[in-house]
Each structure stands twice: as structure tokens, then as C-alpha cells.
Amino acid sequence: MAFKSTVSAKAMLDNGFTSVRDLGGRNFVNNSLRDAINNKTILGPRVMSAGEILGSTGGHADALNGMNKQ
């Protein structure tokens, strides 16, 4: 997944995207990709990353399926 993300980042930049946002990903590849672009290790657009998946309680990103007990 990490290696494929570098190809996608370069393709986005080549197609004119200068900034992208990511509202959550698996295994924090999104944050590592953002950091590699910021460190100029790879080429890609500016990535604004949320880190963990953002979603509403009971929504598709709720691992507890709305059963949060606080």
C-alpha cells in the first residue's frame, strides 16, 4: 500500500493537483506519505491528513457500530 501511494501521489501532482485532503486511512500510510512529501523524499501534492478515520457515531467508520459507552 505504501509503495502504491507514492505512484498515486506523483500522478496527482502530474495531473495538476497541488493539495489534497485525506479524511482517514489504514495503517497511517496517509501520514507517512504526507511526511515523505514534506521531507522531499518523494514528489506529490501537499497532503492534509486527518490520520485516523473521521466519521459520525454509528456511521460507516464507527468500529463499535454505534455502541459507544461513555
Residue, then its C-alpha position, 0 to 999 in steps of 0.5 A: m500500500a505504501f509503495k502504491s501511494t507514492v505512484s498515486a501521489k506523483a500522478m496527482l501532482d502530474n495531473g495538476f493537483t497541488s493539495v489534497r485532503d485525506l479524511g482517514g486511512r489504514n495503517f497511517v500510510n496517509n501520514s507517512l506519505r504526507d511526511a515523505i512529501n514534506n521531507k522531499t523524499i518523494l514528489g506529490p501534492r501537499v497532503m492534509s491528513a486527518g490520520e485516523i478515520l473521521g466519521s459520525t457515531g454509528g456511521h460507516a467508520d464507527a468500529l463499535n457500530g454505534m455502541n459507544k459507552q461513555 
